[in-house]
Amino acid sequence: MKLKSLKPSMKENKRYLLLEGKFKREDVEEAIFDYIGVLGYAKANPVFISDKILAVNREMIDQVRGSFVMFSTKKDIKVKRVSGTISGLGKKK
C-alpha cells in the first residue's frame, strides 16, 4: 500500500529567519520556551536549517520574534531578516 502525500493546502507554510549574534541553539530554544511555552513551541515548530537560519510556522512568526526581544537581556539574539524562501535571505533589497 502506497502512502499518500499531503495536499499542498494541508502543508505547513514556513518562514525563514536569519539570526545574528552570539548564541547557541539551546539559547534559541530556551527563549521560545520561556516566552510562548510548550504549546506555542509546538505550534511554531522551529527547525534549524543551518547555524543561523531558523524555519518557523508562518502563523507564529510574531510570537517567535517577540520571544527574542524578551530574551535579549540574557543573550544577544537578533533577527536580521525574514523571508518566505531560504534563497531570499541572502538577497539585499
Secondary structure, 3 states (H helix, E strand, C coil): CCCCCCCHHHCCCEEEEEEECCCCHHHHHHHHHHHHHHHHHHHHCCEECCCCEEEEEHHHHHHHHHHHHHHCCCCCCEEEEEECCCHHHCCCC
